[in-house]
Amino acid sequence: MLIDSHCHVLSSEYDNVDEIIKDSINSGVEKIIVNGYDLKTSKEAVELANKYDHVYAAVGIGPSNVTDVNDETYDIISKLAKEAKVVAIGEVGLDYYWNNENIGLQRRAFRKQILIANLYGLPIVIHTREAVMDTLKMLKEHMVIKKGVFHCCPLNRELVKEALKLGFYISFAGPVTFKNAKNADEVIDMVPLDRMLIETDSPYLAPEPNRGKRNDSRNIKYIAEKIANVKQISLEEISKITYDNACNVFEIKN
């Protein structure tokens, strides 16, 4: 029983989306949440969710895609948020690694999408890179009613500690399996089992032993294995725990 709580199985990344989804489900991945990061990918995520019983969608404008957005853009995201199989707003957040020249636009997008999430009673899926303190500051200033998850959470002890205090879940992806990952075991150990999710963030960040290859939901088992080893519990236990956690935060019927 596995759930990939965050991936980008989209036509811009794969030329065989349907095959990837079917193969993932056949390999034991019970559910997949496809995340948008702009209007095109958000619409496609909804289309995939409506096509497959096992697929759900999150919609939003990510921090790397805020330059050309306007009020109409957020109106469309708001309309998509009302779709039955949309379970979150995201990914949204701040990323100063790729662009620190449009910080104001990123913060505006983050703030507006928190409002959309609150309007429809949805959790948010947060992307943060090189922007930990500003991300936490905004979450403290703009309350998220249904909270949500820090996706592919940076292995930053202070971020994890504060995020847990604020009521958010922590999601781990392929980097926790990397041989050169710093703090991976320590950070995994910090997160209570009932606040932990796993994801592939595919097609990026394929875990060991497939690092460097194009990622997909079939690799979620390797992240589950890593966490099971650190937590010293069985793979079956961590699979069920993270599955139940994802169903809880995204209000998916188990």
Contacts in CASP RR format, 6 or more apart in sequence:
PFRMAT RR
TARGET T0000
AUTHOR 0000-0000-0000
METHOD contacts of the structure
MODEL  1
MLIDSHCHVLSSEYDNVDEIIKDSINSGVEKIIVNGYDLKTSKEAVELAN
KYDHVYAAVGIGPSNVTDVNDETYDIISKLAKEAKVVAIGEVGLDYYWNN
ENIGLQRRAFRKQILIANLYGLPIVIHTREAVMDTLKMLKEHMVIKKGVF
HCCPLNRELVKEALKLGFYISFAGPVTFKNAKNADEVIDMVPLDRMLIET
DSPYLAPEPNRGKRNDSRNIKYIAEKIANVKQISLEEISKITYDNACNVF
EIKN
1 28 0 8 1.000
1 30 0 8 1.000
1 236 0 8 1.000
1 239 0 8 1.000
1 240 0 8 1.000
1 243 0 8 1.000
2 28 0 8 1.000
2 29 0 8 1.000
2 30 0 8 1.000
2 198 0 8 1.000
2 220 0 8 1.000
2 221 0 8 1.000
2 224 0 8 1.000
2 239 0 8 1.000
2 242 0 8 1.000
2 243 0 8 1.000
3 29 0 8 1.000
3 30 0 8 1.000
3 31 0 8 1.000
3 32 0 8 1.000
3 33 0 8 1.000
3 198 0 8 1.000
3 220 0 8 1.000
3 242 0 8 1.000
3 243 0 8 1.000
3 246 0 8 1.000
3 247 0 8 1.000
4 24 0 8 1.000
4 29 0 8 1.000
4 31 0 8 1.000
4 32 0 8 1.000
4 33 0 8 1.000
4 198 0 8 1.000
4 199 0 8 1.000
4 200 0 8 1.000
4 202 0 8 1.000
4 217 0 8 1.000
4 220 0 8 1.000
5 33 0 8 1.000
5 149 0 8 1.000
5 151 0 8 1.000
5 171 0 8 1.000
5 197 0 8 1.000
5 198 0 8 1.000
5 199 0 8 1.000
5 242 0 8 1.000
5 246 0 8 1.000
5 250 0 8 1.000
6 33 0 8 1.000
6 35 0 8 1.000
6 58 0 8 1.000
6 91 0 8 1.000
6 125 0 8 1.000
6 149 0 8 1.000
6 151 0 8 1.000
6 152 0 8 1.000
6 171 0 8 1.000
6 173 0 8 1.000
6 197 0 8 1.000
6 199 0 8 1.000
6 200 0 8 1.000
6 201 0 8 1.000
7 32 0 8 1.000
7 33 0 8 1.000
7 34 0 8 1.000
7 35 0 8 1.000
7 199 0 8 1.000
7 200 0 8 1.000
7 201 0 8 1.000
7 202 0 8 1.000
7 216 0 8 1.000
7 217 0 8 1.000
8 34 0 8 1.000
8 35 0 8 1.000
8 36 0 8 1.000
8 37 0 8 1.000
8 41 0 8 1.000
8 201 0 8 1.000
8 202 0 8 1.000
8 203 0 8 1.000
8 204 0 8 1.000
9 17 0 8 1.000
9 20 0 8 1.000
9 21 0 8 1.000
9 32 0 8 1.000
9 34 0 8 1.000
9 48 0 8 1.000
9 202 0 8 1.000
9 203 0 8 1.000
9 216 0 8 1.000
9 217 0 8 1.000
10 17 0 8 1.000
10 34 0 8 1.000
10 36 0 8 1.000
10 41 0 8 1.000
10 44 0 8 1.000
10 45 0 8 1.000
11 17 0 8 1.000
11 44 0 8 1.000
12 40 0 8 1.000
12 41 0 8 1.000
13 202 0 8 1.000
13 203 0 8 1.000
14 20 0 8 1.000
14 203 0 8 1.000
14 214 0 8 1.000
14 216 0 8 1.000
17 48 0 8 1.000
20 216 0 8 1.000
20 217 0 8 1.000
21 32 0 8 1.000
21 48 0 8 1.000
21 52 0 8 1.000
21 54 0 8 1.000
21 55 0 8 1.000
21 217 0 8 1.000
23 216 0 8 1.000
23 218 0 8 1.000
24 32 0 8 1.000
24 216 0 8 1.000
24 217 0 8 1.000
24 218 0 8 1.000
25 32 0 8 1.000
25 52 0 8 1.000
25 54 0 8 1.000
27 218 0 8 1.000
29 54 0 8 1.000
29 217 0 8 1.000
29 218 0 8 1.000
29 220 0 8 1.000
30 54 0 8 1.000
30 243 0 8 1.000
31 54 0 8 1.000
31 55 0 8 1.000
31 56 0 8 1.000
31 243 0 8 1.000
31 246 0 8 1.000
31 247 0 8 1.000
31 252 0 8 1.000
32 52 0 8 1.000
32 54 0 8 1.000
32 55 0 8 1.000
32 56 0 8 1.000
32 217 0 8 1.000
33 55 0 8 1.000
33 56 0 8 1.000
33 57 0 8 1.000
33 58 0 8 1.000
33 87 0 8 1.000
33 88 0 8 1.000
33 246 0 8 1.000
33 250 0 8 1.000
34 44 0 8 1.000
34 45 0 8 1.000
34 48 0 8 1.000
34 49 0 8 1.000
34 55 0 8 1.000
34 56 0 8 1.000
34 57 0 8 1.000
34 58 0 8 1.000
35 41 0 8 1.000
35 45 0 8 1.000
35 57 0 8 1.000
35 58 0 8 1.000
35 88 0 8 1.000
35 90 0 8 1.000
35 91 0 8 1.000
35 125 0 8 1.000
35 151 0 8 1.000
36 42 0 8 1.000
36 44 0 8 1.000
36 45 0 8 1.000
36 57 0 8 1.000
36 58 0 8 1.000
36 59 0 8 1.000
36 60 0 8 1.000
36 62 0 8 1.000
36 90 0 8 1.000
36 91 0 8 1.000
37 60 0 8 1.000
37 61 0 8 1.000
37 62 0 8 1.000
37 64 0 8 1.000
37 65 0 8 1.000
37 90 0 8 1.000
37 91 0 8 1.000
38 60 0 8 1.000
38 61 0 8 1.000
38 62 0 8 1.000
38 65 0 8 1.000
39 61 0 8 1.000
39 73 0 8 1.000
39 76 0 8 1.000
39 77 0 8 1.000
42 57 0 8 1.000
42 59 0 8 1.000
42 60 0 8 1.000
42 61 0 8 1.000
42 77 0 8 1.000
42 80 0 8 1.000
43 80 0 8 1.000
45 57 0 8 1.000
45 58 0 8 1.000
45 59 0 8 1.000
46 57 0 8 1.000
46 59 0 8 1.000
46 80 0 8 1.000
46 83 0 8 1.000
46 85 0 8 1.000
46 86 0 8 1.000
48 55 0 8 1.000
48 57 0 8 1.000
49 55 0 8 1.000
49 56 0 8 1.000
49 57 0 8 1.000
49 83 0 8 1.000
49 85 0 8 1.000
49 86 0 8 1.000
50 83 0 8 1.000
50 85 0 8 1.000
55 85 0 8 1.000
56 85 0 8 1.000
56 86 0 8 1.000
56 87 0 8 1.000
56 250 0 8 1.000
56 252 0 8 1.000
57 83 0 8 1.000
57 85 0 8 1.000
57 86 0 8 1.000
57 87 0 8 1.000
58 86 0 8 1.000
58 87 0 8 1.000
58 88 0 8 1.000
58 89 0 8 1.000
58 90 0 8 1.000
58 91 0 8 1.000
58 125 0 8 1.000
59 77 0 8 1.000
59 80 0 8 1.000
59 81 0 8 1.000
59 86 0 8 1.000
59 89 0 8 1.000
59 90 0 8 1.000
60 77 0 8 1.000
60 80 0 8 1.000
60 89 0 8 1.000
60 90 0 8 1.000
60 91 0 8 1.000
60 92 0 8 1.000
60 113 0 8 1.000
61 69 0 8 1.000
61 73 0 8 1.000
61 74 0 8 1.000
61 77 0 8 1.000
61 92 0 8 1.000
61 109 0 8 1.000
61 113 0 8 1.000
62 90 0 8 1.000
62 91 0 8 1.000
62 92 0 8 1.000
62 93 0 8 1.000
62 95 0 8 1.000
62 109 0 8 1.000
62 127 0 8 1.000
63 92 0 8 1.000
63 93 0 8 1.000
63 94 0 8 1.000
63 95 0 8 1.000
63 98 0 8 1.000
63 99 0 8 1.000
63 106 0 8 1.000
63 109 0 8 1.000
63 110 0 8 1.000
63 127 0 8 1.000
63 131 0 8 1.000
64 95 0 8 1.000
64 98 0 8 1.000
64 99 0 8 1.000
66 102 0 8 1.000
66 105 0 8 1.000
66 106 0 8 1.000
66 108 0 8 1.000
66 109 0 8 1.000
67 102 0 8 1.000
67 105 0 8 1.000
69 105 0 8 1.000
69 109 0 8 1.000
74 112 0 8 1.000
74 113 0 8 1.000
74 116 0 8 1.000
77 89 0 8 1.000
77 113 0 8 1.000
77 116 0 8 1.000
78 116 0 8 1.000
78 119 0 8 1.000
78 120 0 8 1.000
80 86 0 8 1.000
81 89 0 8 1.000
81 116 0 8 1.000
81 117 0 8 1.000
81 119 0 8 1.000
81 120 0 8 1.000
81 122 0 8 1.000
82 120 0 8 1.000
86 122 0 8 1.000
87 122 0 8 1.000
87 123 0 8 1.000
87 250 0 8 1.000
87 251 0 8 1.000
87 252 0 8 1.000
88 117 0 8 1.000
88 122 0 8 1.000
88 123 0 8 1.000
88 124 0 8 1.000
88 125 0 8 1.000
88 148 0 8 1.000
88 149 0 8 1.000
88 250 0 8 1.000
89 113 0 8 1.000
89 114 0 8 1.000
89 116 0 8 1.000
89 117 0 8 1.000
89 120 0 8 1.000
89 122 0 8 1.000
89 123 0 8 1.000
89 124 0 8 1.000
89 125 0 8 1.000
90 113 0 8 1.000
90 124 0 8 1.000
90 125 0 8 1.000
90 126 0 8 1.000
90 127 0 8 1.000
91 125 0 8 1.000
91 126 0 8 1.000
91 127 0 8 1.000
91 151 0 8 1.000
92 109 0 8 1.000
92 110 0 8 1.000
92 113 0 8 1.000
92 114 0 8 1.000
92 124 0 8 1.000
92 125 0 8 1.000
92 126 0 8 1.000
92 127 0 8 1.000
93 106 0 8 1.000
93 109 0 8 1.000
93 110 0 8 1.000
93 126 0 8 1.000
93 127 0 8 1.000
93 128 0 8 1.000
93 131 0 8 1.000
93 135 0 8 1.000
94 103 0 8 1.000
94 106 0 8 1.000
94 107 0 8 1.000
94 110 0 8 1.000
94 127 0 8 1.000
94 128 0 8 1.000
94 129 0 8 1.000
94 131 0 8 1.000
94 134 0 8 1.000
94 135 0 8 1.000
94 138 0 8 1.000
95 106 0 8 1.000
95 127 0 8 1.000
95 128 0 8 1.000
95 129 0 8 1.000
95 130 0 8 1.000
95 131 0 8 1.000
96 103 0 8 1.000
96 129 0 8 1.000
96 130 0 8 1.000
96 131 0 8 1.000
96 134 0 8 1.000
97 129 0 8 1.000
97 130 0 8 1.000
98 129 0 8 1.000
99 106 0 8 1.000
100 130 0 8 1.000
103 134 0 8 1.000
107 134 0 8 1.000
107 138 0 8 1.000
110 138 0 8 1.000
111 138 0 8 1.000
111 142 0 8 1.000
113 124 0 8 1.000
114 124 0 8 1.000
114 138 0 8 1.000
114 142 0 8 1.000
114 144 0 8 1.000
115 142 0 8 1.000
116 122 0 8 1.000
117 123 0 8 1.000
117 124 0 8 1.000
117 144 0 8 1.000
117 145 0 8 1.000
117 146 0 8 1.000
118 143 0 8 1.000
118 144 0 8 1.000
118 145 0 8 1.000
118 146 0 8 1.000
121 145 0 8 1.000
121 146 0 8 1.000
122 146 0 8 1.000
123 144 0 8 1.000
123 146 0 8 1.000
123 147 0 8 1.000
123 148 0 8 1.000
123 149 0 8 1.000
123 249 0 8 1.000
123 250 0 8 1.000
124 144 0 8 1.000
124 146 0 8 1.000
124 147 0 8 1.000
124 148 0 8 1.000
124 149 0 8 1.000
125 148 0 8 1.000
125 149 0 8 1.000
125 151 0 8 1.000
126 135 0 8 1.000
126 139 0 8 1.000
126 148 0 8 1.000
126 149 0 8 1.000
126 150 0 8 1.000
126 151 0 8 1.000
126 168 0 8 1.000
127 151 0 8 1.000
127 152 0 8 1.000
128 135 0 8 1.000
128 150 0 8 1.000
128 154 0 8 1.000
128 159 0 8 1.000
129 154 0 8 1.000
132 154 0 8 1.000
132 156 0 8 1.000
132 158 0 8 1.000
132 159 0 8 1.000
135 159 0 8 1.000
136 159 0 8 1.000
136 162 0 8 1.000
136 163 0 8 1.000
136 166 0 8 1.000
139 166 0 8 1.000
139 168 0 8 1.000
140 166 0 8 1.000
147 166 0 8 1.000
147 167 0 8 1.000
147 168 0 8 1.000
147 169 0 8 1.000
147 249 0 8 1.000
148 168 0 8 1.000
148 169 0 8 1.000
148 249 0 8 1.000
149 168 0 8 1.000
149 169 0 8 1.000
149 170 0 8 1.000
149 171 0 8 1.000
149 197 0 8 1.000
149 249 0 8 1.000
150 159 0 8 1.000
150 160 0 8 1.000
150 163 0 8 1.000
150 168 0 8 1.000
150 169 0 8 1.000
150 170 0 8 1.000
150 171 0 8 1.000
151 171 0 8 1.000
151 173 0 8 1.000
151 199 0 8 1.000
151 201 0 8 1.000
152 171 0 8 1.000
152 172 0 8 1.000
152 173 0 8 1.000
152 174 0 8 1.000
152 175 0 8 1.000
152 199 0 8 1.000
152 201 0 8 1.000
152 205 0 8 1.000
153 159 0 8 1.000
153 160 0 8 1.000
153 163 0 8 1.000
153 170 0 8 1.000
153 171 0 8 1.000
153 172 0 8 1.000
153 187 0 8 1.000
155 175 0 8 1.000
155 176 0 8 1.000
155 181 0 8 1.000
155 182 0 8 1.000
155 183 0 8 1.000
155 184 0 8 1.000
155 187 0 8 1.000
156 183 0 8 1.000
156 187 0 8 1.000
157 183 0 8 1.000
157 186 0 8 1.000
157 187 0 8 1.000
157 190 0 8 1.000
160 170 0 8 1.000
160 187 0 8 1.000
160 190 0 8 1.000
160 191 0 8 1.000
161 190 0 8 1.000
163 170 0 8 1.000
164 170 0 8 1.000
164 190 0 8 1.000
164 191 0 8 1.000
164 192 0 8 1.000
164 195 0 8 1.000
167 195 0 8 1.000
168 195 0 8 1.000
169 195 0 8 1.000
169 196 0 8 1.000
169 197 0 8 1.000
169 245 0 8 1.000
169 249 0 8 1.000
170 191 0 8 1.000
170 195 0 8 1.000
170 196 0 8 1.000
170 197 0 8 1.000
171 196 0 8 1.000
171 197 0 8 1.000
171 198 0 8 1.000
171 199 0 8 1.000
172 188 0 8 1.000
172 196 0 8 1.000
172 197 0 8 1.000
172 198 0 8 1.000
172 199 0 8 1.000
172 223 0 8 1.000
172 226 0 8 1.000
172 227 0 8 1.000
173 198 0 8 1.000
173 199 0 8 1.000
173 200 0 8 1.000
173 201 0 8 1.000
173 205 0 8 1.000
173 207 0 8 1.000
173 223 0 8 1.000
174 200 0 8 1.000
174 201 0 8 1.000
174 205 0 8 1.000
174 206 0 8 1.000
174 207 0 8 1.000
174 208 0 8 1.000
174 215 0 8 1.000
174 219 0 8 1.000
174 222 0 8 1.000
174 223 0 8 1.000
175 181 0 8 1.000
175 184 0 8 1.000
175 205 0 8 1.000
176 184 0 8 1.000
176 187 0 8 1.000
176 188 0 8 1.000
176 207 0 8 1.000
176 223 0 8 1.000
176 226 0 8 1.000
176 227 0 8 1.000
177 184 0 8 1.000
177 207 0 8 1.000
177 208 0 8 1.000
177 211 0 8 1.000
177 222 0 8 1.000
177 223 0 8 1.000
177 226 0 8 1.000
178 184 0 8 1.000
178 207 0 8 1.000
178 208 0 8 1.000
178 211 0 8 1.000
179 208 0 8 1.000
184 226 0 8 1.000
184 230 0 8 1.000
185 230 0 8 1.000
188 226 0 8 1.000
188 227 0 8 1.000
188 230 0 8 1.000
188 231 0 8 1.000
189 230 0 8 1.000
189 231 0 8 1.000
193 231 0 8 1.000
193 238 0 8 1.000
193 241 0 8 1.000
194 241 0 8 1.000
194 245 0 8 1.000
195 245 0 8 1.000
196 227 0 8 1.000
196 241 0 8 1.000
196 242 0 8 1.000
196 245 0 8 1.000
197 242 0 8 1.000
197 245 0 8 1.000
197 246 0 8 1.000
197 249 0 8 1.000
198 220 0 8 1.000
198 223 0 8 1.000
198 224 0 8 1.000
198 227 0 8 1.000
198 238 0 8 1.000
198 242 0 8 1.000
199 220 0 8 1.000
199 223 0 8 1.000
200 206 0 8 1.000
200 207 0 8 1.000
200 215 0 8 1.000
200 216 0 8 1.000
200 217 0 8 1.000
200 219 0 8 1.000
200 220 0 8 1.000
200 223 0 8 1.000
201 215 0 8 1.000
202 214 0 8 1.000
202 215 0 8 1.000
202 216 0 8 1.000
202 217 0 8 1.000
202 219 0 8 1.000
203 214 0 8 1.000
203 215 0 8 1.000
203 216 0 8 1.000
204 215 0 8 1.000
205 215 0 8 1.000
206 212 0 8 1.000
206 213 0 8 1.000
206 214 0 8 1.000
206 215 0 8 1.000
206 219 0 8 1.000
207 215 0 8 1.000
207 219 0 8 1.000
207 222 0 8 1.000
207 223 0 8 1.000
207 226 0 8 1.000
208 222 0 8 1.000
209 222 0 8 1.000
210 219 0 8 1.000
210 222 0 8 1.000
221 235 0 8 1.000
224 235 0 8 1.000
224 238 0 8 1.000
224 239 0 8 1.000
224 242 0 8 1.000
225 235 0 8 1.000
227 238 0 8 1.000
227 242 0 8 1.000
228 234 0 8 1.000
228 235 0 8 1.000
228 237 0 8 1.000
228 238 0 8 1.000
231 238 0 8 1.000
243 254 0 8 1.000
244 254 0 8 1.000
246 252 0 8 1.000
247 253 0 8 1.000
247 254 0 8 1.000
END
